[in-house]
Amino acid sequence: MKQAVAVGLILLAGFTLLIGGLIFNNYDNLGRLLRVVYLIDSQYLYNTPTAQLIDGAVKGMAGSLDPYSSFQDEEENKALMNSIKGTFGGIGVHISTADPTQLVIMRPIKGSPAERAGLESGDIIIKIDDTDVSTITQDRAIAILRGEPGTKVTVGIYRSKAKKDFSVTLTRDNINVPTVEGMALPGRQDIAIIDISSFSVQTGDDLEKVFKDLKIDQYKGFILDLRYNYGGEVNAAVKVASLLVPQGDIVHIVDKNGNVDTKKSTAKFVNKPFVVLTNEYSASSSEIVVGAIKDYGSGTLVGTKTFGKGVVQTVFPLDNNTSVRLTTDKYLTPKKNDIHKKGIEPDVKVELKEGEKATILPQQPVFDTQLTKAVEVLLKKI
């Protein structure tokens, strides 16, 4: 027993000397970190749980890497997992993850509280209840927006095209996100229009089902709308692209050591004339699809240049139902083009007119400028 105590004391003394040395020498900046912990513990006015300090340190480390890496606490991680699965309680909006510094509404989900309240694509959420969105992370803001159905939340909105702020109180509801929707184009029963709003785990299967339900062979061609699609699950994008290009490579995923994982086609090519609508909010996984279509020339791109997010994030589970999301890979198009921070140029460039609202899955034969051009281009192909 005496020997064990002696060894313990020696180890403790050695550890104390090591910590002191790190602080003194600031070895690899660890000394600075330990000194801050010591100062918080000894000088900070309020008692702070160790778990809070650790979470704060991890959040700071992850957040300092790039705009897409982040730490998710238990509430944020739950919201992230529900988003990937495609079902959650909330107000019913697709939020762009392309620019993590803002909370831009890509579009309200049909039939959701947000749509009923008149929120629109391009609206920027600047306040949630009493919280200024600029003071918190995007993940945190999304987690606050979501919650139990029946509870209320007040959101402050900046509508850039009208240059005005306003607030609206919404009652959260169960949100089931249909990432793929399709129908005959109003006024053109020989053309199908299909919208993919984001990529969750089931999106590839959902597109396959939409093609089947529409009986796509009865149409002369179709328009695929990827505007305001911020991306999502990579394997779902591979499945979608597989349906839209001939057999072959879909995307090359490259890790930090230069190792390449080439994802190949996983589905049968739907050999129909088609046009793809893109804009500056088409990002990430949607660019995997767009990049493959452009490289193979299987469809025509109409609209504006895509966002340019050519990096992949991986979610790593941690303890206490938390997680860290890190940028782990970059991706290249089938022809090995790197589109990160560059975007993908459309074949036919068309911008919406100032103040014009995109007609996503229009119910009447009244189309926005980009969709009108897409129809014109498709008619020349069929």
N, C-alpha and C positions, 0 to 999 in steps of 0.2 A: 504493500500500500504506500509506504514511504517513497519507494522508487517511482511508483506511478505518479505520485504528487510532484515529485522532483522533476520528472520528465515534462509533466503538464506545465509547471512553472517556467521551465526552460523554453518550451514551445511558445508560451504566452509572451515571455520576454522577447523572444525572437520575432514574433508577429508584431509586437509593439514597436520594436526597432525598425522592422520593415516598413510599417505604416508611416512611422516618423520619417524614415528615409525618403519614401515616396513623396510625402508632403514637402520635405525640405528640397528635394531635387526636382520636384514636379515631373517625375518620370512619365513620359508619354501622356502628360496632362492628367494622370490619375491623381496626382497630388492635389491639383486644383479641385477636382471633384470631391475628394475626401475632406478637404478643408471647408468647402461649402457645406457639406453634410454636417461637419462639426460645428460650423457657425450657426446653422439653422437650429441645431439641437441645443446649443448653449446660449445663443443670443436672440433668436427670433421670439417675438412677444408671445405667440400662441403655440401651444403644444401641437405638433404635427405628427400623425401616424407614420411609421416607417413605410407602410404600404403605399401611402400617398406620395412620399418622396421617390420611391422606386418607380411607380407608375409615371410620375412626372419626368424622371430621368429617361425612362424608356421612350416615352412620347417625344421628348426633345431629341433624342438620338435618331429615332426613325424619321421624324419630321425634318431634320436637318439634311437628309440625304438628297431628296428630290421632291417635286410636287406631288408624286404619286405614292410615296411610301409613308406609312402611318402606323401608329399603335391604336388598337381598338380596345376600350374597356368593355366590361361585360354587356352593357346596354348597347354600345356601338357595334360590338361584334354580333349580337343578336340581330340587329337591323341589317348588317352586312350579309349575314347568312340567309335571312329571309328574302333579301333582294336577289340574291343569287338563285334561290329556289323559286322566286316569282310570286310569293304571296306574303302579305303583311297587313297590319292595321295602320291606317294613316289617312292623309288627305287626298292621295291619288294623283301624284305628279311624277313625271320622269325628270330627274335632275341630271344636268350635264356634269360628268366627272372630268371632262376635258380640261377645264380650268378650275383647279381646286380652290382658287382664291375667291370664287363667287358661287352663289347658289342660283344658277340660271335654270328656269323651267324649260325643258325641251318641249314638253306638251303635257296637258292634263289627260288623265286616263278617262276614256269615255264612261259616262255615268257616275263619275266620282264626285265627291264633295267639291274638289277644285274646279271641275268643269261646270258644275251647277252654279258655282260662285262667279263664273266668268273669267277665271284666270286663263292666260294665253301663253303660247310659245314665245320665248324671249323675255317674259317677265322675270325680274330679278327679286328674289326674296332677301330683304335687307334686315328684317327683324322678326323674331319668333317670340310671341308674348313679350316679356321685358328684356329679352336677350338680343343684343346687337350682333348680327351674324358675322360681322368683320372681326369680332373678338374671339371666335371659336373656330375649330376646324370644320371642314365640310362634313366629315363623318359624324361629328358631334351634332351638327345642325340637323342632319338627316335623322339621327336617332331621336332628337327632340320632336321633330315633325311627326314621327310615328308614335303610336301608342294605342291604348285600348279603344276599340270602337265605342262610340257614344260620348267620349270625352271631347272637350272643345280646345281649340288652339287659335290664337289670333296671329296672323302673319301680316307684316308690313311689306308692301310691294312697290318696286320702282318699275314703271313701264316706260322704257326708253323711247319708244316710237312716239309716245304722247308727252314725254318729258314731265311726268307727274308721279307723285307718291300717293298711295292710299293704303288703308288697312281693311282686312276682312276677317271675320271670325268664322271658322269652319268646325264642323262636327266630324271627328274621325269616323271612318267606316272600315269594314273588311274590304281589302283591296286584293283582287285576283288579277294579276297583270297578264293580259293576252298580248304576248310579244309579236304575234303574227296575225294579221287580219287580211282577208282578200274578198274581192267581189268583182262583178262586171262594172266597167267604167260607165257612169251615167251618160246616156246618149250614144254609147258605142258598145253594143252588146257583143261585139267580136273581139274586144280587148279587155283583158283582166288587169286589175290594179291590185297590188299587194304591198302592204306596209309592214315593215319590221321596225318596231320602236326601240328595241334593245335586245341583248343576247343573254338569256338565262339558260339554265342547263337543258331545258326542253325545246329551245327555239328551233333547232335543226329538225327535230321530229315534227314540230308544229308546222313548219313550212312544207314538209313532205305531205302532211295531212291536208293542208290548205290546197295544195296542188291536186290532191286526190278528190277532195270535196268539190272543188270548182270544176272538176273534169277538164283539166287544163288543155287537153288535146282538142277540145271543141273551140278553143280560141285561136285566132290568127297570131296572137302575140300577147305579151304582158309588160306592164310597167312595174318595176320594183322601187319603192320609195324608201331610201335610207337617210333622208334628211332628218336632222335632229336625233340621230341614233348615236349615242355616246359610247356604245360598245358593250362589253361585258365578258361573258364566258368564252374562252378561246376555242374549245372543242366544238361548241355550238356554231361558231363562225366557220370552222372547218367543214362541218356538215352542210351548212347553208351554201358555202362556196362550191362544195362538191356537186351540188344539184345544178350549179350555174356555169360550170366549166367542164371541158372534156376530162377524161381520166388523166391523172398526172399529179405533179406536186402542187400543193395548195399554198403552203407557207413554210419558210425555213426559220426555226427558232434557235437563236444563238445565245449561249450562256457566257459568263465572264471569262472562261478559259478558251473560248472559241469553238467549243463543241457544238455541233449542229444537229438538231432534231428536225428532220423534214417530215411534215405532215402531208400525207397523200390523200387523194380522193377517197371518200368513204361511202359514196352514194352514186346512183345512176344519174347521168347528165340529162336534164330536161331540155331537149333540143328544140327550142322555140325561139323566134326572134324576140328580143326584149331590150328594154332601155332601163337604166338605173339612174334615179335622181339622187344627187349628192349636194351637200352644202358645207359651210365652214364648221358646222357642228357634227358632221359625220366623223367619228373618231374611233381609234383603237380597233376593236374587233370588226366594226363595220368596214374599216380600212383594209383588214385582211381580205374580206369579201371583194371589195372594190379593186384592190391591188391584183387579185387573181383574175378577175374579169378583164381588167385592162391589159394584163400581160398576155392572156390567151385571146383577147379580142372577141370573146363570145357574146358580149353585149356592148351597147353604146352608153357612155356616161354623159349625163346632161345635168347642168347646174353650175355650182361653183366649187373651187378647190376644197378638198377635205381638210380636217384640222391639222393632221400631222402628228399623231401619237403612235410611234412605232416601237413601244416598249411594253413588256408584259410584267404584270405583278402576280406574285404568289402569296397566298394567305397561309401563315404558319400558326397553328393553334398553340396557345401558351396555357399557363395554369389559371384557375378560377374563371374559366370560360372567356378569357381574353385572347387576343391574337395580334400578330404583327403582319402587316402587308408590306412586302418589299419588292422593289423592281429587281427582277432576277434575270431577265432575258431581253433581248431585242428581237424583232422579227423582220424578215426580208420577204419581199414578194417572190413568186415563183422564179422570176428572172433575176432574183437577188438584188433588187433595188431597195435601198434604205430610205424609208419615207419619213423618218422621225424628224420633226420640226420643219418638214418640207411640204407634206401633204401630197395629194394625188390630183393632178389637173384633170378636169373633165374633157371629153372629146368635143363637146359642144358647150361653150360657156354661156350661161344665162343667169342673170341676177334678178331677184324680185324687185319690183318697183318700190320706191320709198314709201314706207307705211303699209305695204301690201302684206297680207297674211297668207301663209301657205295653206293650200287646201289639201289637207291630209284625208284620204278616203272620202272625197266629196260625195254628198248625197244628191246634188243637182249638177247638171252639165255646165257648171260655171267653174272654171279652173284658174289657178294662179298662173303667172307668166311662165314659170319653169315647167309646170305640168302641161301647159298648152304646147310648149316646145317639145316636150317628151312625146306627146301624142303625134305631133307633126313628124318627128324623126322616126318613130315606130312605123307610121303609115308608109314611109318610103322603104321600109325593110320587108313589109309583108305583101 
